[in-house]
């Protein structure tokens, strides 16, 4: 246990503050009234004079000169403190699913560095005293960190990695639009991980255009088509009207289970040819920023569709 830090000299860390779940003005008022009436019962957790948990309690107690308990967390490096913040938030019973994914992702990103610093060399020559604690891992799973965190929070190691990508993308969105980030993290709207990756690549001005969509009470699930329509003013293509010219006796064609796959297989080479032709003939240093962003957006959509189809194929072939 380290020496108790002086109450007036505690520091705020912007990164840790930004990680914390959003606090409404009503929630802050209720906390303030509770502390004024009952005092501050939950300790402020501090490491190296930096507050890890209890920013608002500290501000209220300092404002009204109220004594507050302080608990020290001994840590030798920053990533270990970040991992503690994540685990502390994940222990909250009222945490939204969006924040749960976010903190598991942030925990993975910090914990893998913690393991790397604590156990720098892992091979046959590593002494037993310096080896990482053993853990049961699924067959073929080599990532130690995702296995540890997955077991700790009851999720698969692949989900842990997906959540780390989600956390990285959400930090990008947070830096440009707190409103959109809040709506996603508090489960006010449902957005796919691929769509969030696209949001992270957009500029602040573009996210500003999207904010009314995310706060609309009618927006429960937001898809890429909604975003494309607002940003690029795309109009839905009307479906052609097909007249019923069926013969009196309808001949039902024999079912071919490979029909769709065969059609797609014949189409893909033309896509590859178009991409290669564009790569060979285009001076990418001279194209406009708008055209560049639109192309990146569609490439992300294509990549998402390919990954989804690939997952389905692998899942069905292993059944």
C-alpha positions in Angstrom: 0.0 0.0 0.0 1.5 3.4 -1.0 1.4 6.5 1.1 -1.9 8.3 1.2 -1.9 11.1 -1.4 -2.8 14.6 -0.4 -6.5 15.2 -1.2 -6.0 18.6 -2.8 -3.2 17.5 -5.1 -5.1 14.7 -7.0 -5.0 14.9 -10.8 -7.6 14.2 -13.5 -6.6 12.0 -16.5 -8.5 13.0 -19.7 -8.3 9.5 -21.2 -9.8 7.8 -18.1 -12.5 10.5 -17.8 -13.4 10.0 -21.5 -13.7 6.2 -21.0 -16.3 6.6 -18.2 -20.0 6.1 -19.0 -22.0 9.3 -19.7 -23.4 11.0 -16.7 -26.6 13.1 -17.0 -27.1 16.4 -15.2 -29.9 14.8 -13.2 -27.6 11.9 -12.1 -24.9 14.4 -11.1 -27.5 16.4 -9.0 -28.7 13.2 -7.3 -25.1 12.2 -6.4 -24.4 15.7 -5.1 -27.5 15.7 -2.9 -26.7 12.2 -1.6 -23.1 13.2 -0.6 -24.4 16.4 1.1 -26.9 14.3 3.1 -24.9 11.1 3.8 -21.3 12.0 3.2 -19.0 10.3 0.7 -18.9 6.5 1.5 -17.3 5.1 -1.6 -13.6 5.7 -1.7 -11.8 7.5 -4.5 -9.3 5.2 -6.1 -5.9 6.8 -6.9 -2.7 5.7 -8.5 0.4 8.0 -8.7 -1.8 10.9 -7.6 -4.1 10.3 -10.6 -7.8 9.5 -10.0 -8.8 6.2 -11.5 -12.4 6.1 -10.1 -14.4 8.8 -8.4 -14.0 12.0 -10.5 -17.4 13.3 -9.7 -17.3 12.4 -6.0 -13.9 14.1 -5.7 -15.2 17.3 -7.4 -18.3 17.4 -5.1 -16.3 16.7 -1.9 -13.7 19.3 -2.8 -16.4 21.9 -3.6 -18.1 21.5 -0.3 -15.0 20.6 1.8 -16.3 17.2 2.6 -14.0 14.4 3.8 -13.7 11.5 1.4 -12.0 8.2 1.8 -9.1 7.5 -0.6 -7.8 4.1 -1.7 -4.4 3.7 -3.4 -3.8 1.3 -6.3 -0.2 0.3 -6.7 0.8 0.1 -10.3 4.2 0.3 -12.1 2.9 1.3 -15.6 -0.1 3.0 -17.3 -1.5 0.0 -19.1 -2.0 -1.8 -15.8 -4.0 1.2 -14.5 -6.1 1.3 -17.7 -6.8 -2.5 -17.2 -8.0 -1.8 -13.6 -10.3 1.0 -14.8 -11.9 -1.4 -17.4 -12.4 -4.2 -14.9 -13.8 -1.8 -12.4 -16.4 -0.5 -14.9 -17.2 -4.1 -16.0 -18.2 -4.9 -12.4 -21.1 -2.4 -12.6 -24.5 -4.1 -12.6 -26.1 -1.3 -14.7 -23.6 -1.3 -17.5 -25.2 -1.2 -21.0 -24.3 -3.9 -23.6 -22.5 -1.2 -25.7 -20.3 -0.2 -22.8 -19.7 -3.8 -21.8 -18.3 -4.5 -25.3 -16.3 -1.3 -25.2 -14.6 -2.0 -21.9 -13.8 -5.7 -22.8 -12.2 -4.3 -25.9 -10.2 -1.7 -24.0 -9.2 -4.3 -21.5 -7.8 -6.5 -24.2 -5.8 -3.7 -25.7 -4.2 -2.7 -22.4 -3.9 -6.2 -20.9 -1.9 -7.6 -23.8 0.7 -4.9 -23.1 0.6 -5.7 -19.4 1.4 -9.4 -20.2 4.1 -8.4 -22.6 5.8 -6.2 -20.0 5.4 -8.7 -17.1 6.3 -11.8 -19.1 8.6 -10.5 -21.9 10.0 -13.8 -23.1 8.0 -17.0 -23.5 9.9 -20.0 -24.8 11.5 -23.2 -23.7 14.4 -21.2 -22.0 12.0 -19.1 -19.9 12.4 -19.8 -16.1 9.2 -21.2 -14.4 9.1 -18.1 -12.2 8.7 -15.8 -15.3 6.2 -17.9 -17.2 2.7 -16.7 -17.8 0.0 -18.5 -15.7 -1.4 -21.4 -17.7 -4.9 -21.3 -19.0 -7.1 -23.7 -21.0 -7.5 -22.5 -24.5 -9.6 -23.7 -27.4 -7.8 -25.8 -30.0 -6.0 -23.6 -32.5 -6.3 -20.5 -30.2 -2.8 -19.0 -29.8 -3.6 -15.6 -28.4 -3.1 -15.8 -24.6 -4.7 -12.4 -23.8 -8.0 -13.0 -25.5 -8.2 -16.5 -24.0 -7.7 -15.0 -20.5 -10.3 -12.2 -20.9 -12.7 -14.4 -22.7 -12.7 -16.9 -19.8 -13.0 -14.0 -17.3 -16.1 -12.5 -18.9 -17.7 -15.6 -20.5 -17.2 -14.7 -24.1 -15.4 -16.3 -27.0 -11.8 -15.3 -27.8 -13.0 -14.1 -31.2 -15.6 -11.8 -29.6 -12.8 -10.3 -27.4 -10.9 -9.4 -30.5 -14.0 -8.0 -32.3 -14.7 -5.9 -29.2 -11.1 -4.5 -29.3 -11.8 -3.3 -32.9 -15.1 -1.9 -31.7 -13.4 0.0 -28.9 -10.8 1.4 -31.2 -13.4 2.6 -33.7 -15.6 4.0 -30.9 -12.7 6.1 -29.6 -12.4 7.6 -33.1 -16.1 8.4 -33.2 -16.0 9.8 -29.6 -13.2 12.3 -30.7 -15.5 13.7 -33.4 -19.1 13.3 -32.1 -19.9 12.7 -28.4 -23.6 12.5 -29.4 -23.3 9.6 -31.8 -20.9 7.8 -29.4 -23.3 8.2 -26.5 -26.3 6.8 -28.5 -24.3 3.7 -29.5 -22.6 3.0 -26.2 -25.9 3.4 -24.2 -27.8 1.1 -26.6 -30.1 3.9 -27.8 -29.5 2.7 -31.4 -28.3 -0.6 -32.8 -25.4 -0.3 -35.3 -23.3 -3.2 -36.8 -19.6 -3.4 -36.0 -18.9 -2.8 -39.7 -20.9 0.3 -39.8 -19.2 1.7 -36.7 -15.8 1.1 -38.5 -17.1 3.3 -41.3 -18.3 6.0 -38.9 -14.7 6.1 -37.4 -13.3 7.0 -40.9 -15.7 9.9 -41.4 -14.9 13.5 -40.8 -16.4 15.6 -38.0 -18.5 17.6 -40.4 -20.0 14.4 -41.8 -20.8 13.0 -38.4 -22.5 16.3 -37.6 -24.8 15.7 -40.5 -25.6 12.2 -39.1 -26.3 13.3 -35.5 -30.1 14.1 -36.1 -30.5 10.5 -37.4 -28.9 9.0 -34.3 -31.0 11.0 -31.8 -34.3 10.5 -33.7 -36.8 8.4 -31.6 -37.6 6.5 -34.8 -34.0 5.4 -35.3 -33.8 2.1 -33.4 -31.5 0.4 -35.9 -29.2 2.4 -38.3 -27.8 0.7 -41.4 -25.2 1.7 -44.0 -28.0 2.7 -46.5 -29.3 5.3 -44.0 -25.9 6.8 -43.7 -25.2 6.8 -47.4 -28.6 8.4 -48.1 -27.9 11.3 -45.7 -24.3 11.9 -46.7 -24.5 11.4 -50.5 -28.3 12.1 -51.0 -28.9 8.8 -52.6 -32.4 8.1 -53.7 -33.8 4.6 -53.5 -34.1 3.0 -56.9 -37.7 2.1 -57.6 -38.4 -1.6 -58.2 -39.6 -2.4 -61.7 -43.2 -3.4 -62.1 -43.3 -6.9 -63.5 -46.5 -7.8 -65.3 -48.0 -11.1 -64.7 -47.7 -13.0 -68.0 -47.7 -16.4 -66.5 -49.0 -19.2 -68.8 -52.1 -21.0 -67.9 -50.1 -24.0 -66.9 -47.0 -22.9 -65.0 -43.9 -25.1 -65.5 -41.8 -25.1 -62.3 -38.1 -25.3 -63.1 -36.1 -28.0 -61.4 -34.5 -26.7 -58.2 -30.7 -26.1 -58.5 -29.0 -25.6 -55.1 -25.9 -24.2 -56.8 -27.7 -21.7 -59.0 -26.9 -18.6 -56.9 -23.4 -19.6 -56.1 -22.7 -20.4 -59.7 -24.0 -17.0 -60.8 -21.9 -15.2 -58.1 -18.8 -17.2 -59.1 -19.2 -16.1 -62.7 -19.7 -12.4 -61.7 -16.7 -12.0 -59.3 -14.0 -12.1 -62.1 -15.6 -9.0 -63.7 -15.3 -7.2 -60.3 -11.6 -8.2 -60.0 -11.0 -7.0 -63.6 -12.7 -3.7 -62.9 -10.6 -3.1 -59.8 -7.4 -4.0 -61.6 -8.2 -1.7 -64.5 -9.0 1.2 -62.1 -5.7 0.5 -60.2 -3.7 0.6 -63.4 -5.3 3.6 -65.0 -6.1 6.0 -62.1 -3.8 8.6 -60.7 -4.9 8.3 -57.1 -3.0 11.4 -56.1 -5.2 13.6 -58.2 -8.7 12.2 -57.3 -11.0 14.4 -55.2 -11.4 13.8 -51.5 -15.2 13.1 -52.0 -14.6 10.4 -54.6 -11.9 8.9 -52.4 -14.3 8.6 -49.4 -17.1 7.2 -51.5 -14.8 4.5 -52.9 -13.5 3.6 -49.4 -17.1 3.4 -48.1 -18.1 0.9 -50.9 -14.9 -1.1 -50.4 -15.7 -1.5 -46.7 -19.2 -2.6 -47.7 -17.8 -5.2 -50.1 -15.3 -6.4 -47.6 -18.0 -6.8 -45.0 -20.1 -8.8 -47.5 -17.2 -11.0 -48.4 -16.4 -11.7 -44.7 -20.0 -12.5 -43.9 -20.2 -14.9 -46.9 -16.9 -16.5 -45.9 -18.1 -17.1 -42.3 -21.3 -18.7 -43.6 -19.4 -21.0 -45.9 -16.9 -22.1 -43.2 -19.8 -22.6 -40.7 -21.8 -24.8 -43.1 -18.9 -26.8 -44.3 -17.9 -27.7 -40.7 -21.4 -28.7 -39.6 
